[in-house]
Amino acid sequence: MSENVSPPAPRRRRRGMPRSVAACQRCRRRKQKCDGIVPTCGPCAAVSATCIMSGRLMIQQTNLSAECVSLRSQLAAAEQRGKELYNKCHQLETKISNILVSSRPVISGISSPGGSLVAQTVSETISQSDQVRSNPDNRLTSRILTPTFSIKSNLRGVHRGAMSSAWELWGDDTDTEVPEVSASDLNSDAYFTLANEFFDRRWPYLPILHRKSFFDNHLTPFLTKSDMKPLSNFLVNIVCAIASTEKPARSSSQIGYRVLFREAVKDLHLVMSSENFDCIQCLLLLCMYGHNEPQSVNMWYTTGLSLNLAISIDLHRKESISELNIKEAEMCKRVFWSAYVMGCSVAINMARPLGIRESDISMPLPLQMTDTQLDESIQSPYVEQTLIPSVADTSTFIHIIKLRRINAAIYTVFHSIKSTLTDRAELDRLRSGYFMELNQWLTTAPRYVQTLSTFQSTEWFQIAFHHAVLSLYRPSRAVPMPSSDDLRLCTESSIGLISSYSALYARNRIKYTFVAIHSLFMAALTMLYSLRASAPIRRELSKGVIKTNILTFLNIFRGISDGRMVGEKCCAIVERLGDSILSLFENENQADVNIDIEFLTWFGLQMNTSTSQMTDTGLTTHPQGSPPHFPDVQVDLPWVDLFTDGIDMGAADIWSTLF
């Protein structure tokens, strides 16, 4: 018999009191149950006792100041370690410098063949050590301070025709030793006087700085030694150095401009690390100084650097100033066009490519306003331009920009390396158009009642005009064989340029710049070449008149070169070529091929031509000095070497040019 057995029922648990997370202090002390109600538990509330919750239920506040104290101690330790490393590095640099300096006299006394090379190497090492110590990143600054015209030993094999005539004049020129005096000997009045000289004499040509801003932000803090900006030392010294070049070197008892320049370039590394706009202004000031001392500043590198920096921040485009106020926009215009003017002038004088094409520029010309009007534009944006030119406004600068644009167009069409003979009628049309633009430019040149700046004188505008005419009509790659009428214009412009320079020199208004020397030298060469190439022009002028013009050139060269070697070198060249021209008045049949080749070399048209090349190509020399199939030696001898410069003798328009 089976029975159904049911499973046992589950055991019930007695329902107990819920446990709290932590009992209060009273319940824990009494070892009784605590319901954990806050702020007063049940047992404490029943007897009206004070309920103090357990610390396990309290939110603990962390000590934040303890962590800050730890970080501050770590930072202090790192700073102390940094100071120790800096002092140790400085001691090592000083020790190395002392060792090099102490070894200089021993090495300089070596009489072995390589002794001078070793001494030069040690001297360069010392110089580089000093530069690295004062400027850790001198990769750009050291190149800026190299000579503009330097004929290095590794370039001796390059044909000299690849360089412009400027290298022949300044290639072996060296810097003058700077006296060991300090610019701190100048008092405040001297600094103010030089700064005013800069803005009165040099600012109209390139208005790079704003006058009031320079005095307030840089000159005054520099003199008071308070609240100086990083670039104040450089700007004040370079501005005063440029102004000092306006004074005769021997007649002034003040600190020379080379000393001021030396003080300025000590902060050149700060210039290169500054903002782009400030850096462009400082580089252009260096270029202004380089006009007087081309072997102290690499003009080609520095002007290119300033122009490229301006392009990098889009100063060549008008859109870059759309959001600026009038003062800021005008300063952008002035700085860009200053870089353009400087770059164009240096490129043409050094026979190198232009830095920017005209078609890439949309930046408008500056407004004809003074710095005072720019300051007033901050309160009133509707400041009107002055219609009558003033010595304190930008009328001169605007007119110079227009001339440089014409110069750039002439240089591109007629003197570029790829310029070749094209349609003669088209070339004549282009030259006539440029000549009309130049005449209009001279006619509309501003006139000033009284000015201290040479660039605002009537004679300077005439010099600039005649220099442009010479560039337009002298022998060039596009027109290597100018006509007699072209050469007559060159002769007249050369004489006009001499007269203008003489007038400025007579009033002590012309100072040495390498651009002035080069333009005067090219004018003298062009005049002598025109007389050499054209017998009708020689018959129009007497021997006495030509001799007087040559003597005037020589006197101006010696006068404005201020004892520099380049002045005597130019005089020797012009005197030698002048004697050759004067000899033609006694013997019309006299011919000297070497003189004609030298003329063309100065014009940059004699390239890679030698006697062997002439023989190999069948251009053998005639006993009288010219190939038998060339035109008459008395008239067209200077064209002989042009034919060996790669001109196609089979071209029909060549002979049409000759006859």
C-alpha positions in Angstrom: 0.0 0.0 0.0 1.6 3.3 -1.2 0.9 6.8 0.1 1.5 10.2 -1.6 4.2 12.0 0.4 4.1 15.8 0.0 7.4 17.9 0.0 8.1 19.8 3.1 7.0 23.5 3.1 9.8 26.1 3.0 10.8 27.6 6.4 9.6 31.0 6.9 12.1 33.6 8.1 11.1 36.2 10.7 10.9 39.6 9.3 13.6 41.7 11.1 14.5 45.3 11.3 16.3 46.7 8.3 20.0 47.4 8.8 21.3 50.9 8.2 24.5 51.6 6.5 26.0 52.9 9.8 24.5 53.5 13.1 24.6 56.9 14.8 27.0 57.4 17.6 24.3 57.1 20.4 22.9 53.8 19.0 26.3 52.4 18.5 27.3 53.3 22.1 24.1 51.7 23.4 24.5 48.7 21.0 20.9 49.1 19.9 19.3 49.0 16.5 19.4 52.2 14.5 17.2 52.9 11.5 19.7 55.4 10.0 17.1 58.1 9.4 18.7 61.6 8.9 19.0 64.0 10.4 17.6 62.2 13.5 17.1 58.4 13.8 14.0 56.8 15.3 15.5 55.7 18.7 17.0 59.2 19.3 13.8 60.9 18.2 11.8 58.8 20.7 13.8 60.1 23.7 14.5 63.5 22.2 18.2 62.9 22.2 20.8 64.6 19.9 21.6 62.3 17.0 25.1 62.5 15.6 25.5 60.5 12.4 28.5 58.2 11.9 31.5 59.5 10.0 31.0 56.7 7.5 27.9 58.6 6.2 29.7 62.0 6.1 31.2 63.2 2.7 34.9 63.8 3.4 36.3 67.2 2.0 39.6 66.8 0.2 42.4 69.2 0.8 42.9 70.9 -2.5 45.6 73.2 -1.3 47.9 70.3 -0.5 48.1 69.4 -4.2 48.9 73.0 -5.2 51.7 73.1 -2.7 53.1 70.0 -4.2 53.0 71.4 -7.7 54.6 74.7 -6.6 57.4 72.8 -5.0 58.0 70.8 -8.2 58.0 74.0 -10.3 60.5 75.7 -8.0 62.8 72.8 -8.3 62.6 72.8 -12.1 63.3 76.6 -12.2 66.3 76.1 -9.9 67.6 73.3 -12.2 67.1 75.5 -15.2 69.1 78.4 -13.7 71.9 76.0 -12.8 72.1 74.6 -16.4 72.0 78.2 -17.9 74.9 79.3 -15.6 76.8 76.2 -16.5 76.3 76.8 -20.2 77.3 80.4 -20.0 80.5 79.4 -18.1 81.4 76.9 -20.9 80.8 79.5 -23.6 83.0 82.0 -21.9 85.7 79.4 -21.4 85.6 78.4 -25.1 85.7 82.1 -26.2 88.7 82.8 -23.9 90.6 79.8 -25.3 89.9 81.0 -28.9 90.9 84.6 -28.2 94.1 83.5 -26.4 95.1 81.4 -29.3 94.6 84.2 -31.9 98.0 85.8 -31.6 99.8 82.5 -31.8 98.0 81.4 -35.0 98.3 84.8 -36.7 102.0 84.6 -36.4 102.4 81.4 -38.4 104.6 82.0 -41.4 103.7 78.8 -43.2 101.9 79.0 -46.6 98.7 78.0 -44.9 99.2 80.3 -41.9 97.0 83.1 -43.2 94.2 80.6 -44.1 94.3 79.1 -40.5 94.3 82.6 -39.0 91.3 83.5 -41.2 89.5 80.3 -40.2 90.1 81.0 -36.5 88.9 84.6 -36.9 85.7 83.4 -38.6 85.2 80.8 -35.9 85.5 83.5 -33.2 83.1 85.8 -35.1 80.6 83.0 -35.5 81.0 82.1 -31.8 80.2 85.7 -30.8 77.1 85.7 -33.1 75.8 82.4 -31.8 76.2 83.6 -28.2 74.3 86.9 -28.9 71.8 85.4 -31.3 71.2 81.6 -31.2 69.3 81.6 -34.5 71.5 83.6 -36.8 70.8 81.7 -40.0 68.9 84.7 -41.5 70.7 87.6 -39.7 74.1 86.5 -40.8 73.1 86.4 -44.5 71.5 89.9 -44.2 74.8 91.4 -43.0 76.9 90.0 -45.9 78.1 92.3 -48.7 75.7 93.0 -51.6 78.5 92.7 -54.1 80.9 89.9 -53.3 83.1 88.0 -55.8 83.7 84.7 -54.0 86.6 82.5 -54.9 84.3 79.7 -56.0 82.8 82.0 -58.6 86.0 83.0 -60.3 85.4 80.6 -63.2 82.0 82.1 -64.0 82.1 84.4 -67.1 82.0 88.0 -65.8 79.5 88.9 -68.4 76.9 87.1 -66.3 77.1 89.8 -63.7 76.1 93.4 -64.0 78.6 96.3 -64.0 77.9 96.9 -60.3 80.0 93.8 -59.3 83.0 95.3 -61.2 82.6 98.5 -59.2 81.9 97.2 -55.7 83.0 93.6 -55.9 86.3 94.2 -54.0 85.0 96.9 -51.8 85.3 96.2 -48.1 83.7 97.7 -45.0 85.4 100.6 -43.2 86.6 99.7 -39.7 84.1 100.8 -37.1 85.7 102.9 -34.2 85.4 101.5 -30.7 83.0 104.0 -29.3 79.5 103.7 -27.9 76.3 105.2 -29.2 75.3 105.8 -25.7 77.5 109.0 -25.8 74.7 110.7 -27.8 72.4 112.8 -25.7 68.6 113.0 -26.0 68.8 116.2 -28.1 71.1 114.5 -30.6 68.7 111.5 -31.0 65.7 113.8 -31.5 67.7 115.9 -34.0 68.6 112.8 -36.0 65.1 111.4 -35.9 63.7 114.6 -37.3 66.4 114.6 -40.0 65.2 111.2 -41.0 61.6 112.2 -41.4 62.4 115.5 -43.1 65.0 114.2 -45.6 64.5 110.4 -46.2 60.9 109.8 -45.2 59.4 111.4 -48.3 61.1 108.8 -50.5 60.0 105.8 -48.5 57.4 106.5 -45.8 57.9 103.3 -43.9 57.2 104.6 -40.4 54.5 106.8 -38.9 56.1 109.8 -37.3 54.1 110.2 -34.1 53.9 106.5 -33.5 57.7 106.3 -33.8 58.3 109.1 -31.3 55.7 108.0 -28.8 56.2 104.2 -28.9 59.9 103.9 -29.5 62.1 107.1 -29.3 60.7 108.5 -26.0 60.7 105.1 -24.2 64.3 104.5 -25.5 65.5 107.8 -24.1 63.7 107.4 -20.8 64.6 103.7 -20.5 61.0 102.9 -19.5 58.4 100.7 -21.1 60.6 99.9 -24.1 59.3 97.6 -26.8 61.5 94.8 -28.0 62.2 96.6 -31.3 62.8 100.1 -29.9 66.5 99.8 -29.7 66.8 98.6 -33.3 64.4 101.1 -34.7 65.9 104.1 -33.0 69.5 103.3 -33.9 68.8 102.4 -37.5 66.7 105.5 -38.0 69.5 107.6 -36.6 72.1 105.8 -38.6 70.2 106.5 -41.8 69.9 110.2 -40.8 73.6 110.4 -40.0 74.5 109.4 -43.6 73.1 112.7 -44.7 76.0 114.4 -42.9 79.5 114.6 -44.2 81.6 111.9 -42.6 84.6 114.2 -41.8 82.8 117.4 -40.8 80.7 115.9 -38.0 82.1 115.4 -34.5 79.2 113.2 -33.5 79.0 109.5 -33.4 79.3 108.0 -36.9 76.5 106.2 -38.7 78.5 103.0 -38.7 78.5 102.9 -34.8 74.7 103.5 -34.8 74.3 100.7 -37.3 76.4 98.4 -35.2 74.2 99.1 -32.2 71.1 98.5 -34.2 72.0 95.1 -35.6 72.7 93.7 -32.1 68.9 93.2 -32.0 68.5 91.9 -35.5 67.5 88.5 -34.2 64.5 90.2 -32.5 63.5 91.7 -35.8 63.5 88.3 -37.5 61.3 86.8 -34.6 58.8 89.7 -34.6 55.5 90.0 -36.4 55.6 90.0 -40.2 54.5 93.6 -40.6 57.0 94.9 -38.0 59.7 92.8 -39.6 59.0 94.2 -43.1 59.4 97.7 -41.7 62.7 96.9 -40.1 64.0 95.1 -43.2 63.1 98.1 -45.4 65.0 100.4 -43.0 68.0 98.2 -43.4 67.7 98.5 -47.1 67.6 102.3 -46.8 70.9 102.1 -44.9 72.2 99.7 -47.5 71.8 102.4 -50.2 74.7 104.2 -48.5 76.6 101.1 -47.4 75.9 98.3 -49.9 78.7 96.1 -48.5 77.2 96.2 -44.9 73.7 94.9 -46.0 72.9 92.3 -48.6 70.5 94.5 -50.6 69.3 91.8 -53.0 68.6 89.3 -50.2 67.0 91.8 -47.8 64.8 93.5 -50.4 63.6 90.2 -51.6 62.9 89.0 -48.1 60.9 92.1 -47.3 58.9 91.9 -50.5 58.2 88.2 -50.0 57.1 88.7 -46.5 54.7 91.4 -47.7 53.3 89.1 -50.3 53.0 86.3 -47.7 50.5 88.4 -45.7 48.7 89.5 -48.9 49.7 93.2 -48.8 49.8 93.1 -52.6 46.0 92.6 -52.6 43.4 95.2 -51.7 41.2 92.6 -50.0 43.7 92.5 -47.1 42.8 96.0 -46.0 39.0 95.8 -46.3 38.4 95.4 -42.6 41.0 98.0 -41.4 40.5 101.6 -40.4 42.0 104.4 -42.5 45.3 104.7 -40.6 46.0 100.9 -40.6 45.0 100.6 -44.3 47.3 103.5 -45.3 50.2 102.1 -43.4 49.7 98.7 -45.1 49.7 100.5 -48.5 52.9 102.5 -47.7 54.8 99.5 -46.5 53.9 97.3 -49.5 54.7 100.0 -52.0 57.9 100.8 -50.2 58.9 97.2 -50.6 57.9 97.3 -54.3 59.9 100.5 -55.0 63.0 99.2 -53.2 62.8 95.8 -54.8 62.4 97.4 -58.3 65.3 99.8 -57.9 67.7 97.1 -56.6 66.7 94.5 -59.3 67.2 97.0 -62.1 70.6 98.3 -60.8 71.8 94.7 -60.3 70.4 93.4 -63.6 68.2 90.7 -61.9 64.6 89.7 -62.3 61.8 91.8 -60.7 60.2 90.4 -57.5 56.6 90.7 -58.5 54.6 91.1 -61.7 52.5 94.1 -62.3 49.5 91.9 -63.1 49.6 90.4 -59.6 49.2 93.7 -57.7 45.7 95.0 -56.8 46.7 97.1 -53.8 45.8 100.7 -54.6 48.3 103.6 -54.2 48.4 105.4 -50.9 46.3 108.4 -50.4 48.0 111.8 -50.4 47.8 112.4 -46.7 50.1 113.5 -43.9 50.7 111.5 -40.7 48.8 114.1 -38.8 45.8 113.5 -41.0 46.1 109.8 -40.4 45.9 110.4 -36.7 42.8 112.6 -37.2 41.2 109.8 -39.2 40.8 107.8 -36.0 38.3 110.3 -34.6 36.8 111.2 -38.0 36.9 108.7 -40.8 36.0 111.3 -43.4 39.3 113.2 -43.6 39.8 114.8 -47.0 43.0 114.4 -48.9 45.2 117.5 -49.6 45.1 118.5 -53.3 48.2 120.8 -53.1 51.4 118.8 -52.6 53.1 119.2 -49.2 56.5 118.2 -48.0 54.9 116.3 -45.2 52.5 114.2 -47.2 52.9 111.2 -49.6 52.8 113.1 -52.9 56.5 112.5 -53.6 56.2 108.8 -52.7 53.1 108.4 -55.0 55.0 110.0 -57.9 58.0 107.7 -57.3 55.8 104.6 -57.4 54.5 105.7 -60.8 58.0 106.1 -62.1 59.1 102.7 -60.8 56.2 101.1 -62.5 57.3 102.6 -65.8 60.9 101.5 -65.1 59.7 98.0 -64.4 57.8 97.9 -67.7 60.8 99.2 -69.7 63.2 96.8 -67.9 60.9 93.8 -68.6 60.5 94.6 -72.3 63.9 95.7 -73.3 66.4 94.4 -70.8 65.1 91.0 -69.7 67.4 88.0 -70.3 64.9 86.6 -72.9 64.4 89.9 -74.7 65.1 89.4 -78.4 64.6 91.3 -81.6 61.0 91.3 -82.6 59.0 93.5 -85.0 60.9 96.8 -85.3 57.6 98.7 -85.7 56.2 97.2 -82.5 59.4 98.1 -80.6 59.3 101.7 -81.9 55.6 101.9 -80.8 56.4 100.6 -77.3 59.3 103.0 -76.9 57.3 106.0 -78.1 54.6 105.1 -75.6 57.0 104.8 -72.7 58.7 108.0 -73.7 55.4 109.8 -73.6 54.6 108.4 -70.2 58.0 109.6 -68.9 57.4 113.1 -70.3 54.0 113.2 -68.7 55.5 112.0 -65.4 58.1 114.7 -65.4 55.5 117.4 -66.3 53.2 116.3 -63.5 55.9 116.1 -60.9 55.0 117.9 -57.6 56.6 121.2 -56.9 57.5 122.3 -53.4 58.3 125.8 -52.3 60.8 124.8 -49.6 62.0 121.4 -48.7 65.0 119.7 -47.0 64.7 116.5 -48.9 66.7 115.9 -52.0 64.0 113.6 -53.3 61.6 116.5 -53.4 63.8 118.8 -55.5 63.2 119.6 -59.1 66.7 118.3 -60.0 66.1 114.9 -58.5 62.9 114.4 -60.7 64.9 115.4 -63.7 67.7 112.9 -62.8 65.1 110.2 -62.5 63.6 111.1 -65.8 66.9 111.2 -67.7 68.0 107.9 -66.1 64.7 106.2 -67.3 65.2 107.7 -70.8 68.8 106.2 -70.9 67.4 102.8 -69.9 64.8 103.1 -72.7 67.1 104.1 -75.6 70.6 102.8 -74.8 71.7 99.4 -76.3 69.6 96.6 -74.9 68.8 93.0 -75.5 65.7 93.9 -77.4 67.3 96.7 -79.4 71.1 96.0 -79.5 71.6 98.5 -82.3 69.9 101.8 -81.6 69.5 104.3 -84.5 71.3 107.6 -84.6 68.2 109.4 -83.3 68.1 107.0 -80.3 71.7 107.7 -79.6 71.1 111.4 -79.9 68.4 111.1 -77.2 70.9 109.2 -75.0 73.5 111.9 -75.4 71.0 114.7 -74.5 69.8 112.7 -71.5 73.3 112.1 -70.3 74.2 115.7 -70.5 70.9 116.6 -68.7 71.6 114.1 -66.0 75.1 115.6 -65.5 73.7 119.1 -65.2 71.1 118.1 -62.6 73.7 116.3 -60.5 76.0 119.3 -60.8 73.2 121.6 -59.5 72.5 119.4 -56.5 76.2 119.0 -55.8 76.8 122.8 -55.9 74.1 123.2 -53.2 75.5 120.2 -51.2 72.2 118.4 -51.7 73.5 115.1 -53.1 75.0 112.4 -50.9 76.7 109.1 -51.7 74.4 106.1 -52.5 75.4 103.2 -54.7 72.3 103.9 -56.8 73.5 107.4 -57.5 77.0 106.3 -58.4 75.7 103.6 -60.6 73.2 105.8 -62.5 75.9 108.5 -63.0 78.4 105.9 -64.2 75.9 104.4 -66.7 75.1 107.9 -68.0 78.8 108.6 -68.6 79.2 105.3 -70.4 76.1 105.9 -72.5 77.2 109.4 -73.6 80.7 108.1 -74.5 79.3 105.1 -76.3 76.9 107.3 -78.4 79.8 109.5 -79.4 81.8 106.4 -80.3 79.1 104.8 -82.3 77.8 107.8 -84.3 80.0 110.1 -86.3 77.2 112.6 -86.9 76.8 113.1 -83.1 80.6 113.7 -82.8 80.3 116.4 -85.5 77.5 118.1 -83.6 79.7 118.4 -80.5 83.2 119.9 -80.3 86.1 118.3 -78.7 86.2 121.0 -76.0 82.6 120.4 -75.1 83.1 116.7 -74.7 86.2 117.2 -72.6 84.2 119.5 -70.3 81.5 117.0 -69.9 84.0 114.3 -69.0 85.7 116.5 -66.5 82.3 117.3 -64.9 81.6 113.6 -64.6 85.0 113.1 -62.9 84.5 116.0 -60.4 81.0 114.7 -59.4 82.3 111.1 -59.0 85.1 112.3 -56.7 82.8 114.7 -54.9 79.9 112.4 -53.9 82.0 109.2 -53.4 83.5 110.8 -50.3 86.9 109.2 -50.7 85.6 105.7 -51.4 87.5 103.4 -53.7 84.5 103.1 -56.1 84.7 106.8 -56.9 88.3 106.5 -58.1 87.5 103.3 -60.0 84.7 105.0 -61.9 86.9 108.0 -62.7 89.7 105.7 -64.1 87.2 103.9 -66.3 85.5 107.1 -67.7 88.8 108.8 -68.1 90.3 105.9 -70.1 87.2 105.6 -72.3 87.0 109.3 -72.7 90.5 109.6 -74.0 89.6 107.0 -76.6 86.7 109.0 -77.8 88.7 112.3 -77.9 91.3 110.5 -80.1 88.6 110.1 -82.8 88.5 113.8 -83.3 92.1 113.6 -84.5 91.9 110.4 -86.5 88.5 109.2 -87.7 89.9 105.9 -89.0 91.3 104.9 -85.6 89.6 101.8 -84.3 90.0 99.8 -81.0 88.0 96.6 -80.8 88.9 96.2 -77.1 87.3 99.6 -76.2 84.1 98.6 -78.0 84.0 95.2 -76.3 84.4 97.0 -72.9 81.5 99.3 -73.7 79.2 96.3 -74.4 80.5 94.5 -71.3 79.4 97.4 -69.1 76.0 97.3 -70.8 75.7 93.5 -70.1 75.6 92.6 -73.8 79.0 90.8 -74.1 78.4 87.2 -73.0 80.7 84.2 -73.5 82.5 85.5 -76.5 86.1 84.9 -77.2 88.5 85.2 -80.1 88.5 81.5 -80.7 84.7 81.5 -80.9 84.8 84.3 -83.5 87.3 82.3 -85.5 85.3 79.1 -85.3 82.1 80.8 -86.5 83.9 82.5 -89.4 83.8 85.9 -87.8 87.5 86.6 -88.4 88.8 90.0 -87.6 89.6 92.4 -90.4 93.0 94.2 -90.2 91.1 97.4 -89.5 89.2 95.7 -86.6 85.9 94.5 -88.2 84.8 91.6 -90.3 84.7 92.4 -94.0 81.0 91.9 -94.3 80.1 94.3 -91.5 79.2 98.0 -92.0 81.8 100.7 -92.2 84.2 100.7 -89.3 84.0 104.5 -88.8 80.3 104.4 -88.1 79.2 101.0 -86.8 82.3 99.4 -85.2 80.6 99.2 -81.8 78.0 96.8 -83.3 80.7 94.3 -84.2 80.7 92.5 -80.9 76.9 92.5 -80.7 76.8 90.1 -83.6 78.9 87.6 -81.8 76.4 87.7 -78.9 74.1 85.3 -80.6 72.2 87.5 -83.0 71.0 85.7 -86.1 73.0 87.2 -89.0 70.4 85.8 -91.4 67.6 87.8 -90.0 66.2 90.3 -92.5 65.4 93.0 -89.9 69.0 93.2 -88.7 70.2 94.8 -91.9 67.1 96.9 -92.1 68.1 98.2 -88.7 71.6 99.1 -89.9 70.5 101.0 -93.0 
